[in-house]
Amino acid sequence: MRYRGTVRAAAVTLSGLLAATVSGGSASATAVVAEFPVPNHAATVRGLTTGPDGNLWFTEDVGDAIGKSTTSGGMKEYQITTDPDAGPPAITNGPDGNLWFTEYDEGDLVKITTDGAMTDYILPTAAAQPRMIVSGPGTKLWFTESAGNKIASATTSGVVTEYSVPTPDSRPYGITVGPDGALWFTEQYGNKVGRLNPATGGIKEFTVPTLNARPENITLGPDGRLWFTETRKNRIAAMSTTGAVKTFAVPTPSSQPRGIMAGADGSLWFTEFLGNKVGRLTMAGKFTEYPVPTSNAKPLGIVTGPDGNIWFTEVTGHKLGRLTGV
C-alpha cells in the first residue's frame, strides 16, 4: 500500500442564485457549489461513495488510485499496486465494513480497508470489464460485467458467481437494488433494463421504448420506480417493476445525463456530463440545474455525503464537487 499525504484543498464557490436554471419553479437563493482538487491533479475522478468511516471515497481512473476525502476537503490517495493500469470506474460501501471497487481495464474486483490495504480478486471471466457495483441481497457485492455480458455477485471472501445476460453484447452498465429485492441493471447496447432474481439467478429484460437511448446509471427512486439516465437521448426515465416507462427531457440540450441517485429530499439528482451541471428532478417533473464552476469538468458520479450534502466527481475537472443549500 502506498499513499500520498493528506492535502487540504482550497474550495472554489459559486452562488446557486445566480447560476441555477429552473423549469417550473424557483431556485434556492442559498445554493452554493464548492470544488476540491484531488492531490493528483492529472487524475480522472469517476466513482464515488460514502464510506463506513464518515469519509467520501472515490476512484481515479487515469491515475489508478483510490481517494478518500473528509467533508471539508482533506484528502488522501492510495495507489493501486495490485494491478498496473487498473482503470477503476466504481466503488461502493461493502457489507463487511470495507470499500469494494471494480477494475475495468484489469478485469478484477478489489477490497480496500479504510486504512487503504487492498485485496485483489480475479474474476472467472477474463477481460470481463467490470463496471458499476452495489451492495445487495445476501450480504454480497453485485456488479455488471460490460464485456463479459454478465451480472456477477461476490461474497466478502471473494467467491464470485456470474449470470449471463440473455441479450448478446448488451453491455450491462448500471446496477441497483429494486423495491422487490431484485437486482435491476441497464443494458447500454441492448437498450433494455434487466431484472435479476438473486434467489434463482433468473433474468428478465424490459425494452426501453426510446430507441438508442443508451441507458447508463440506475437507482431506486422514492416512488418505488427504477430511475435511469438515457444518456444518448438526453432524458431521465422512470420504470415501474412491470416495465412501464415515463421519460423526462433534460432542459439543457445535449447535456448527456449519466450519474443518478435518489436524494434525501425525495427528488432525483443527476450529473450532466457534457452540460457541465448537476441536475435535480422532482416527482412533479420540475428540473433545477446547477452549473459546475470549472468549465468542461465532466461531472459523473453523485452521492449524498456523510454531511447530508450533494457530492459529485469531476472526470476532467480533477476535483470533487459539493452542492449545499438546496
N, C-alpha and C positions, 0 to 999 in steps of 0.2 A: 504494500500500500504506500502510495506517495501522495502528498497533498501540498497545495500552495497555501501560504499563511492567510490568516483572516484579513479581509480587506473591508474597510468602512467606505462604502460607495456614496458618492455625492448624488443627491436626488435633483432631478430637473422637474419642475412642476408647471402645469398649465391649467388655467381656470376652466372648468366644465361649463360655466355660464356663458363664456364667450365662444366655446368650441363645439358644444353639443348640438346636434341636429335632431329634431323630433318629428315623428309622424303621428299626429293625432293627440298631442299633449304638450306639456312644457317640461323643460329640463330642470334638474336641481341646480340652484344657484351656488351650492357648496361643493359641487363635484370637482375633484382635483385628480390629475394623473401625475404620478411620480415615477421616475425611472432610476434603476440602479444598475450600473455597468458591472458585468461579471469580470473577475480578475484576468481571465484570458480574453483580451479584447478582440481576438480573431475567432472566438468560438461561436458556432451557430447554436443558439439555445432553443430547444424544441419541447420536450415533455416536461410536465410539472405536476407535483402532488404535494399535499400536506403530510408531513411525516409524524410518527408517533412521539417525537421529541419536541413538537411545537415549532419546528422549523419548516421552511419550504425546501423541497428537493427538486432538482431539475437535471435534465440531460443535456450534454453538449455533443451534438452530432459530429461536426467538424471540431476537433479538439479532443475527442474521445475521453471525456471526463464526466463525472457526476458532481453536481454542485449542491451546496447547502447554504441557505440564507436565513438569517433572522428576519423578523418583520420590520426591522429598522435598516436592513441592507447590509449587515455584516456577513461576509461570505467566505466560504472555504471550498476548494475544489479537490476532488480525489481522482487522480489519473487512473484510467482503466489499464491495468497491467496484465490482465489475463489474456487479452487478445489484441493484436495490432489491428488498426482500422476497424474498430468495433461498430461505430456508427449507431449509438443508442438513440432510438426515437421516442421511447416512452418509459414511464416509471410509475409505480403505484405503491401504496402503503399495504404491506402484506399482513396476513392474519397472525403472523408469528412475531410481530414487533420489529421486523426488518423492512427494508425497502427492496423491491424487486424491479429489475428493468430488462428490456429486450435489447439485443444487439442485431440490428437489421443487416448490417454488412457481414458480420462474422457468423450470424445464424445461431446464437446461443441465448440462454436465459441466465441471468446473474442475480445473486442475492448480495445486498450490501447492508452491513450493520450501520447503526447510527454513529459508529466510530470510524466508518469507512473501510472496514475489512470486507473483501469480496470473495464470493464462491461462485465458480462458473459451472454451468450445467449444459452439456452438449445435447442438442435435440435429435430425436430419431431420424427426422428428415433432413438430409444435408441441404444447405443453402435454402432453407425454408423462408428466410427473410421475415422473422417475427416482428410484429409491429406494435399494435396497441395492446395494453394489458390492464386487467382489473382483478381485484379480489372478489371471489364469487362463492357459490354454494359449496358445501363440503370442506370449508376452510382451505380452498385451493386457489391457485392463481390461474386465470383464464386469459388466453391471448390468441390473436389472429396470426396466421402464417400466410403472408401475402403470396410468395412464390410457391409455397407448398400447397396452397389452396386448401388449407385445413384450419380448423379451430382446435386448440390444444388446451389441456389442463395440466397443472403441475402441483404435486404435493409440496409441502415446505421442506421435504427431504430430497426434492429434485426428481421424483418419479413422474415422467411425462406420458400422457395419453393423448393421441391425436385422432381427430374425427374429420373425414373428408367432406368437403362441401360438394353437394350434388352438381352444381353448375360448373363446367370446366373453366379454368383460367378466370375465375370470378374476382380474384384479388381481394379477399376479405381484408377489411381495414379496421374500422372502429368496433368496439365491443362494450356492452354494459349489462348489468343485471336488470331484468324486467320486473314488473309488478307481480308476475306469476312465478318468480324464482328461476325462470329460464335465462339462458344467455342469448342476448339479441345482438346481431352484428350486421355491418354493412358490407356490400359487395361492390367495390369500385367499378370493375369492368362488367360484372354481371348485372348491374343496375337493379339490385334487389336488396332486401333486408331479410336476414335469416334468423331463425329461432332454433336454438339447440336445447333439447331436454337433457339436463345434467344427469338424470337418473338412467336414461336409456341410451343417450348419445344420438338419438334421432334428430334429424334436421328438417325443418320445414322452411320453404322460401316464399317470400311475398314480392312480387314485381313492383318496382317503383313506377307509378304512372307517367312521371316526367321522363321523356326519352333522353338518354345520355346525360343523366343528372349528375353522375359521378358522386354518389353518396360517400361520405367520409366518416366523420366522427358522429357518435350517437350517445344519448343519455336518457335516463328515465326522467320524465317531466313531472311537475307537481300535480298534473291531472291524470296520471296513470298511463299516459301515452308515451311512445318512444319518439324522441325528437332527434332529428339528424340534419346535417348540412348537405345541401345539394350544391356542391362546390362549382360545378361547371355551369349550372343554370341560375346561380346567384339567389338561392332560396333557402329558407328554413322549412323543414317538413315535419309533420307530426303523424305518427302511425299508431292506430289502435292495435290491440292484441289480435284482432280479427283481420288486420291488413288494410283497413280503411285509411286513406291518406288525405291530409289537408296541407296545402303549402302557403307560404307567406313570402312575398318578394322583398328582398333587402332593398332599402331605399337607394343606397349608393350603387350605381351601375358597375358591373364587372368587379365587384369587391372580393369575390372568391371567399365566402364564409367557410371556415374549416373547423376550428375547435368549438365545442359547445358544452355547456353544463347547466344544471338547474341551480338557481341561486336561492339563498335563504329568504328572499323577498317574494318568492312564488313566481318569478319570471325565468325566462331562458336567457343566458348570457353566452355570447359567441364572439369569436375573433374574425376580423376581415383581413385576410392575408394580403391581398392586393389593395384593398380600400384603406389599409393602414388605420383601422379603427377597432374599437371594442363596441359591440352592439348589445342592446337589451330588447327583448321581445316579451311583452306581457301576454297573459292569457286572453286579453281583449283585442290582441292584434296590433298594439301600439309599439312602434320602434323608437328607440333613442340610440344615437350613435355618438361615441366619444373618440375624437381623433387622438392618435398617439403622437407625442411631441417630436420624436425622432422620425424624420422622413424616410420612407421606404423601409421601415423597421420589420415588416412582415410578421405581425403578431400571430401566434399559433396556439400554444397550449393555454388553458384557462382553468382556474380553480378558485374556490373560496378559501382564503388563507386562514391560518390559526387566529388571526386578529379580526376575522369577520369581513375583511375587505376583499375586493376582486383583484386577483393577481393573474398575470399573463406573461408569456415568454415572447421575446423578440428575436426571431431567427437571424436576421441580418442587422438588427439594431444592437445585437450582442448585449442585451440587457434583460432584466426582469422589470415588469411594469406593475404598478399598484394604482387602483382606482378607488378613491374614497369619496364619502359624502353623497352617495347616491341612494 
